[in-house]
Amino acid sequence: MKINKMIKVLLFASVFYLLAGCSDSSESSSSSSGDKEIKFMHLWPEGSSKQHYDVVNKIIADYEKEHEGVKVDLEVLSNEQYKDKLRVLSTSKELPDVGMTWAAGFLEPYVGGNMFAPLDDVIGDQLSDSFVPGTAEAYALDGKTYGLPLELNIVTLYYNKAMFDEQGLEAPKTFEELENVIKVFKEDGIDPIALGNKDAWTGSLWYMYLADRLGGAEVLNKAIDRSGSFEDPALVEAAQKVQDLVDMGAFVNGFNGLADEEAKSMFMSEQVPMYLIATWDLPNYTTNETVPQEFRDSVEYLKFPTVGGNGDMNSFVGGPGVGLFVAEDSKVKEEAKDFAAYFVKQWGEKAVTQAGVIPATKVDADSLDLPEMYIDILNELNEASNITLFADVQMSPDVAQVHLDSIQALFGKEMTPEEFAKAHEDALSK
Amino acid sequence: MNKVMSNKLLIALYISPALLLVLVLVFIPLILSGYYGLMEWDGIGDKTFIGLENYINGLQDMKFWSSAYHSFLLAIFSTLSLGIYLTISFILASKIKGSDLLRKIYLIPMLLSSVAIAQLWIKVYNPSNGILNVFLKQIGVENPPAWLADPSLVLFAIFIPILWQYAGFYILIYYAALKNIPESLIEAARIDGASAFQIATKIKLPLIKEVVSVTVVLAIVGSLKYFDLIYVMTSGGPNGASEVMASYMYKLAFSSYNFGYGSAIGFLLLIITLIVTFIVRKLTTPKERIEY
C-alpha cells in the first residue's frame, strides 16, 4: 500500500514536471533602469577559436566602457549551429540585434524576407573608404549593402619548397611550367596536388582560377549574373583544362572522396607538395605552434600561374568570409548600427595581429609586427586588380548546389566540359 | 496497483505525457511537413501556395528516383544480411566456448556513435593511407580503387559499415529469441534423433519466425530512411552516386534552401516507407501465434 502511494506521488510529480517544462517560464531579467541592451551573436566559441573569442570580448568591453548605459548581450555558437539557429530565429522574427552573416547568396533569403537592415548610411558616415575594394560590395543586393565585412580571404597556391628543391624545381609562373612540375613529381611517384573534392568548393577554386586566367576577371561573374553564359568558350576551355589536369594525375588519388581536411593533412604531412587554399589557412604555415617549425619554414605561396600567356596574376579568387548584419526590426537599431561600425573599426588590426585573420578593412601591414607571409599577402591585396567572389557564394543556394555537384562530376570525368556548361545554364535559367 | 489501473482518469493522466510528446514531436511536424510541401518556400521568407507542384516535380525528379533506388538497394542488402546475423546467433546460442565474449564483441559497433563509425571507416577507405588499400598494395594489387571517390563503388563501400553497425543489434535480438526457446523441446528432438542442423532449421527457426519478421520490417524501414553514415562519409557524393532519399531531402532543404520541395520529398519518403512496411508486414506475419 505504501509503495502504491509512492508510485502515485512519483508519477504525479513527473507529469507536473513535464507540464511545467512545456510552459514558458521565461525570466524577466531586464537590467537596471534605462540601460539599452544590444543582443549580439557570433560564431567563435572559446573552445575552438580562442583568439577570435578574446578579441571580440575585448572590443565589447571597450565599447561598453565608452558608451555609458549600453550593454552588449553575447551569445556564442559554433559555425553550423549558428547557421541553424539564425534560420530558426528568423522564422520567429527574433534575430539578435547584431549578428554574423555570409555574403551574397546566403544573404538573399534574409534580405528577401526583410530581416536585415541596409547599412549604407553607416558605411557612408563612419566607414567610408575603410574596406578593401570589392568586400563590402559582396554584401550588396539591389544597390543596398546589408553587411559589414570582417574577414577577407584570397586563394593562393601553397607549395612545399623543400620538396621542390629535392626535385630541382622552381616555383611555376605559367600553367605550362606547372604542368612540368606535375610531371616531374609524378615520375618520382609523388602525387603533386592535394585536393579534397568531397566538399566540391575546393575543386571549384581550380575551375575559377582557370576561368579567370583564360577569360579575364569578368567572364565567370557575367555568366552567373546572366549577362554572359557558361557556354562562353573561355569557360568551356577552363573546364577542359581541369580535365587535362585530372588526366595528368595532378591530384591525389581518390580526391573526389576526400574531405578538404584530409587533403590538407596530406599537404601538411609533406606527402604532397602543392595545395590550393585560401588565406584562412595562413596560421598553419606561420604562427601555429602545433605545426612543426620545419614544415612551416618550407611552405611558400605563389599566385596562380598564367595560362598560355593569358591572364593577370594579380587577379584573385577569394572573398569576404563573415560580416556583421543589423536586424531590421531591432528595437535598438541605432545603437546596434553604431556598435557594428565600432566593432568593424576595432576589428582590423586586432584581428590580424591577435587572431591571424586577414581583415576586410585596410590595414597598414608594414607598421604591424607580423610574420613575413602575412605582410606579403597584405601587400598582395593592396595591389590586387580584382577579387572574384567564390562561385558557390555568388550563386543562389540551389544553383550553388548544382555547381558543386557538377564540379565533382567534371573532376570525376562523369561530365564533359560541354555538359558541365549546360548543367549550369539549365540551373541558372530556371 | 490493480486499483490504480482501473481508474480511467489516472490511466489518462499517466499516458498523457508520452502522448503529448508523440503528438508534438512526431505527428504535428509530420502533418506540417506535408503542408509545407504544398508551398514554395525558402525557409525564411513568405510561403506561396503552389498546390501539388512540389509533389509532381518530386515524382518526375530523376535525382529523387536514383536516391530512392539506392535506398531500396540498401534495404535489400540489409534484409539479406539478416541471414548472416541469424547464422551467427545460432552459433552463439549453442553452447560453444567463449560465446559470451563473442557476443560482446559483436555488440561493440552498436555502442559507437554513427559519426565515430563514419570517421573510422573514412580512415579505412582512405585511398593512399587507408588500412584497406595499404593491405591491398601489400598483397600485390597494383591500383586499388579509391573507394569513396568511385561512383560505381561508393554505395557498396558505405553499405559495409552500415551493415556492420547494426549487426550487433540484430544478433542480440536473435540471440535473446533463441535463448527463449524451452530446453525441453530441443531435448525431445534430440531424443528423437534430430541432427543439430535439423534442430536449427526445423524447430528453432519456425519458433522464432515472429521475431524474424519483426527484424525484417526493422531492417527495411531503417534502410529506407537511412541518413547518418551517408551524410558524414560522402554527403551523397560524388555527384549523387551515394545519395539516399533522406540525404537528398536534407540537401534540398538545408543546402539548397528549398524548404517546400524538401518537405515534399520528405513526405514522399514517408509514404513510400509506409507502403513498403504495410506490404512487408502482410507478407511476413505468421498466420497463427506460437505458444510454447
Interface residues (C-beta under 8 A of the other chain):
Chain A: N4 I7 K8 L11 F12 S14 V15 L18 L19 C22 R87 S90 T91 P109 Y110 G112 G113 M115 D191 N197 K198 A200 V252 N253 G254 F255 N256 G257 L258 A259 E262 M266 Q271 S396 P397 D398 A400 Q401 D405 S406 Q408 A409 G412 E414 M415
Chain B: M1 K3 V4 L10 L13 Y14 S16 P17 L20 D42 G43 I44 G45 D46 I122 Y125 N126 P127 S128 N129 A146 W147 L148 A149 D150 P151 V154 T234 S235 G237 P238 N239 G240 K251 S255 S256 Y257 N258
